[in-house]
């Protein structure tokens, strides 16, 4: 969740100060201008508004399966990224980024179609499910788990009332909402500032540590407990992020391309649905930590990200001796997100990690750079992005026993994460019509 917001922030913010393209700027040392070292500092803000529709599979009385509009979804985040870079050798820098998550709010409401039809009784999201989390009702209308531990339990509605809002981050109870901290290094193997016939080529590697407390989907602000937002905002993953960028200026144009990847690995604190009971009960999921369903098999799974952006700066004004410049940066993004059991747009509402389908994020951004001198620059920008339609609840039912082709319900074969209320084909949720809008600004200083 937070991770997705910061990826969007990366689309909007650049961090360098140089006469070449901002995306390929690297702090340096041992040069005529910086004989000892160059230090770059950036203080910014990134505000993101995500809006989408959530549909659900629904069987029609006359037959057939449709995607019925169910929920309107919105998410607002406000992050203040702090970044510092120091040159330790010629065209080689070390840097650190610290995100302060001022706000991360998600709201779910009836979709416009449901409101227009005044058909609350038809919205399956808010009705008592027709099945139990672990399988169909028994003949007495109750849920009976594999070991009888859910006997007498009738699942509550997924959401008792809409709209519902989940609040995370923020300065609550003296908490400083610092997200996962990123450390990295970047090296300009080629630099057109050193040799004007060369392009500028940067090779870099970042590591984001799981420093923030890990989010627990059952600990949300709208449930019983302490008032105020949930302060945990981390995902519990180590993120290894190689990237490379290439730029070459031609007159007033400075085109570039950047290719990057995010390769997460789970830490010991990553969240597991098996760690918490079903909401409203004291009952843990069946089959947890038994047979093939080890902690590793049931915990959150990483979302692998790979993508590239390309674009160009358009230089409107430049005074090289005074190192003043006004430029407009236009870029376009293509990004792939793998399928995974993770924090999705339904996690806080369903109070569980869900298994999402892979999808692509497509977008573009515009940034205005106003450099007053070598030491100071102001950046203002905006971005739009879209996630392609994808399932939000598509957990696998389980693993058949060797030699069998089917899985017996409420047997040791059944995946503890599979929830019959929303993972069963015919009941699954899908995210559609997403639009992610970002506004950003930054004050950047160089010494």
Buried (B, 14 or more C-beta within 10 A) or exposed (E): BBBBBBBBBBBBBBBBBBBBBBBBBBBBBBBEEBEEBBBBBBBBBBBBEBBBBBBBBBEEEEEEEEBBBBBBBBBBBBBBBBBBBBBBEBBBBBBBBBBBBBBBBBBBBBBEBBEEEEEEEEBBBBEEBEBBBBBEBEEEEEBBBBEEBBEEBEBEEBBEEBEBBBBBBBBBEEBEBBBBBBEBBBBBEBBBBEEEEBBBBBBBBBEBBBEBBBBEBBBBBBEEEEEEBBBBBBBBBBBBBBBBBBBBBEEEEBBBBBBBBBBBEBBEEBBBBBBBEBBEBEBBBBBBEEBEBEEEBBBBBBBBBBBBBBBBBBBEEBEEEEBBBBBBBEBEBEBBBBBBBBBBBBBBBBBBBBBBBBBEBBBBBBBBBBBEEBEEBEBBBBBBBBBBBBBBBBBEBBBEBEEEEEBEBBBBBBBBBBBBBBBBEEBBBBBBBBEBBBBBBBEBBBE
